[in-house]
Amino acid sequence: MNLNRKKVLVVGLGMTGLATARFLHHRGAAVTVTDMVAEEELVSSVLELHQMGIRTELGGHRWESFETSDLIVLSPGVPHTHDFLIDAGRKGTPIIGEIELASRFIRDPIIAITGTNGKTTTTSLLGTMLAQCGMAVFVGGEYRQSSDRLCGPRRKG
C-alpha cells in the first residue's frame, strides 16, 4: 500500500490514534487527526503530532476533512454510524481500522483477538502455545507478559 502524499484522516486520538498517525506519517502520508475531545485534554499527544507536522482537528469533526481524504482510519471505539463516515463511504473513500491498516504492511500471519473479557489471558495462552510448538511468535497489543498473567496470582506459603 503506497501512502506517499495520500491524504489520510485518523478518527480518534487515543493511544491507537496517536500510534496510527505516527505510522502513517513515517510512510509519507499527509495526516490529519480528528477527535471530539477538546485540545486541552490531549495536550501531550497534540504537541507530539504538531512537532511532526501532523494536523489536528479537535473538539469536533469537520466534514471537509472526511470529504477530501483518500483514506480514513478509525480508532477502536469510534462508531461506524457517524454521518460523516457514512457519507464518505458512499463517496467511495476506503474506511478501515488500524488492524486492517497494519495487516497491509505485515507479511506474516496475524491472529487478532477481540472481545469484552479474556483478551489478555487468551493472547497469553495462545502466544505461549505457539512458542512451545517452536513457532517464532510476536505478541502485541496491551499484552504484558508475566507469570501472573499466564498462571494467575501466586499463592504464598
PyMOL commands that set and color helices and strands:
alter all, ss='L'
color gray80, all
select helices_A, chain A and resi 15-26+39-52+63-67+83-91+98-103+119-132+147-151
alter helices_A, ss='H'
color red, helices_A
select strands_A, chain A and resi 7-11+30-35+55-58+71-74+95-97
alter strands_A, ss='S'
color yellow, strands_A
deselect
rebuild
show_as cartoon
